[in-house]
């Protein structure tokens, strides 16, 4: 998994995104340029890494075409696309990551970091702040039902299997549901972390049935 970025000034991150849309495009995004925009604190430079992570700048800080797109009227959708690309590994685990709870996000970010609790919290809040400024409609976000994760396919269709057992083969009005879930697990993951992943999967795949029963 990648090392996810964070900033300790998430409130300013929203302001910086607004500045990008209203000010000129710099030749390079640097701490010095941030100061010209009014972001003079030493903590503000952390926002540069966040914008680089989602592709608004390249590895050297030079604004990409995505920066220019973000200045247009569809800026929220453009930001949504940028977030989905930058946090691709997170969206591979949770296709609806933009709608996930703090607990779910904390679980994933904790596995990708050796830092302490405060950094993980800041990482979650950074992602949530970006999501609040973006639009994911039409991108297969919170409406998606399949996860892409890799140690081989897991075939799960509990609802369909139950219907077949009770009523026989599914009819045209009750088609079978087949969900393929692939899990990408880092070779550095501990046994406890792996158990947590499958525990989370079981919760979301079978939680509704357990509640009903």
C-alpha positions in Angstrom: 0.0 0.0 0.0 1.2 3.6 -0.6 2.0 6.0 2.2 -1.0 8.2 2.3 -0.5 12.0 2.7 -1.8 14.2 5.4 -1.9 17.8 6.5 -2.4 19.2 10.0 -4.2 22.2 8.6 -7.2 20.6 6.8 -9.3 23.8 7.2 -6.7 25.6 5.2 -6.7 22.8 2.6 -10.2 23.9 1.6 -9.0 27.5 1.3 -6.1 26.4 -0.9 -8.4 24.6 -3.2 -10.5 27.7 -3.6 -7.3 29.7 -4.3 -6.3 27.3 -7.0 -9.6 28.1 -8.8 -9.3 31.9 -8.4 -5.6 32.6 -8.8 -3.1 32.1 -11.6 -1.3 28.9 -12.3 2.2 29.0 -10.8 5.2 27.5 -12.7 5.7 25.4 -9.6 3.9 24.8 -6.3 6.4 25.6 -3.5 6.3 26.8 0.1 7.2 30.2 -1.2 4.2 30.3 -3.6 2.0 29.2 -0.7 3.1 32.2 1.2 2.1 34.5 -1.6 -1.4 33.0 -1.3 -1.4 33.7 2.5 -0.4 30.3 3.8 2.7 31.3 5.8 2.7 28.7 8.6 5.4 26.0 8.6 2.5 23.4 8.7 1.0 24.7 5.5 3.7 23.1 3.3 2.2 19.7 4.1 -0.6 20.6 1.7 1.8 20.5 -1.2 2.2 16.7 -0.7 -1.5 16.2 -0.7 -2.0 18.0 -4.0 0.9 16.1 -5.5 -0.6 12.8 -4.3 -3.9 13.4 -6.1 -2.2 14.5 -9.3 -2.7 18.3 -9.3 1.0 18.6 -9.6 3.7 16.2 -10.8 6.5 14.8 -8.6 8.5 18.0 -8.8 5.5 20.3 -8.0 4.7 21.5 -11.5 1.0 21.9 -12.0 -0.5 19.2 -14.3 -3.4 19.5 -16.8 -5.6 18.3 -14.0 -4.8 21.6 -12.2 -6.1 23.5 -15.2 -9.2 21.3 -15.3 -9.9 22.0 -11.7 -10.2 25.7 -12.4 -13.3 25.1 -14.6 -16.9 24.9 -13.6 -16.8 21.2 -13.1 -14.2 21.5 -10.4 -16.0 19.2 -7.9 -16.2 16.3 -10.4 -12.5 16.9 -11.5 -11.5 16.7 -7.8 -13.5 13.6 -7.4 -11.6 12.0 -10.4 -8.3 13.2 -8.9 -9.1 11.7 -5.5 -10.1 8.4 -7.0 -6.9 8.2 -9.0 -4.6 9.2 -6.1 -6.3 7.0 -3.6 -6.6 4.1 -6.1 -5.5 1.4 -3.6 -8.1 2.7 -1.1 -10.9 2.6 -3.7 -9.7 -0.9 -4.7 -10.6 -2.0 -1.1 -13.7 0.2 -0.7 -15.2 1.3 -4.1 -17.3 3.6 -2.1 -14.4 4.9 0.0 -15.7 8.5 -0.3 -18.8 7.4 1.7 -17.0 5.2 4.2 -17.0 5.8 7.9 -14.0 7.1 9.9 -13.6 3.6 11.4 -13.3 1.9 8.0 -10.8 4.5 6.8 -8.8 4.3 10.0 -8.5 0.6 9.5 -7.0 0.9 6.0 -4.8 3.9 6.7 -3.4 2.2 9.9 -2.2 -0.7 7.8 -0.3 1.6 5.5 1.5 3.6 8.2 4.0 2.9 11.0 3.1 6.3 12.5 1.1 6.9 15.6 -2.6 7.4 16.2 -2.5 11.2 15.7 -1.0 10.8 12.2 -3.5 8.2 11.2 -6.3 10.5 12.4 -4.8 13.4 10.4 -4.6 11.1 7.3 -8.3 10.2 7.7 -9.3 13.9 8.2 -7.3 14.9 5.1 -9.1 12.4 2.9 -12.5 13.4 4.4 -11.7 17.1 3.7 -10.9 16.4 0.1 -14.0 14.3 -0.3 -16.2 17.1 1.1 -15.0 19.4 -1.7 -15.6 16.8 -4.5 -18.3 15.1 -6.5 -18.3 11.4 -7.1 -21.6 11.0 -8.8 -21.4 9.1 -12.1 -18.0 7.6 -11.1 -19.2 4.3 -9.7 -18.6 5.5 -6.1 -21.0 4.8 -3.3 -23.3 2.8 -5.5 -20.7 0.1 -6.3 -21.1 -3.3 -4.8 -17.8 -5.1 -5.6 -14.4 -4.7 -4.0 -11.1 -5.4 -5.8 -8.6 -6.7 -3.3 -5.8 -10.2 -4.6 -5.1 -13.5 -3.0 -7.5 -15.1 -5.5 -11.2 -14.7 -6.2 -13.8 -15.3 -3.5 -17.2 -16.1 -4.9 -19.9 -14.9 -2.6 -23.7 -14.9 -3.3 -25.4 -15.6 0.0 -28.7 -14.0 -0.9 -29.0 -15.9 -4.2 -27.9 -19.2 -2.5 -30.6 -18.8 0.1 -33.2 -18.1 -2.6 -32.2 -21.2 -4.5 -32.3 -23.4 -1.4 -35.8 -22.2 -0.5 -37.5 -21.7 -3.9 -35.4 -23.7 -6.4 -33.6 -22.2 -9.4 -34.0 -18.4 -9.7 -36.6 -17.2 -12.1 -36.3 -14.2 -14.5 -37.8 -12.0 -11.7 -35.2 -13.2 -9.2 -31.8 -13.5 -11.0 -28.9 -15.0 -9.2 -26.4 -12.5 -7.8 -22.7 -13.3 -8.3 -20.0 -11.1 -6.7 -16.3 -11.5 -7.3 -14.1 -10.1 -4.6 -10.4 -9.9 -5.0 -8.1 -8.9 -2.1 -4.8 -7.2 -2.3 -3.0 -7.9 0.9 0.5 -6.5 1.5 3.1 -9.2 2.2 4.1 -7.0 5.2 0.7 -7.3 6.8 0.5 -9.0 10.2 -1.8 -12.0 10.9 -4.0 -9.6 13.0 -4.3 -7.1 10.1 -5.3 -9.9 7.7 -7.9 -11.2 10.2 -9.3 -7.7 10.5 -9.7 -7.5 6.7 -11.7 -10.7 6.5 -13.7 -9.7 9.6 -14.6 -6.5 7.9 -15.6 -8.4 4.7 -17.8 -10.8 6.7 -19.5 -7.9 8.4 -20.5 -6.2 5.2 -21.3 -9.4 3.2 -23.2 -11.2 5.9 -24.1 -8.5 8.4 -27.6 -7.9 7.1 -28.5 -11.6 7.3 -27.1 -12.0 10.8 -29.1 -9.0 11.9 -32.3 -10.4 10.4 -31.7 -13.9 11.9 
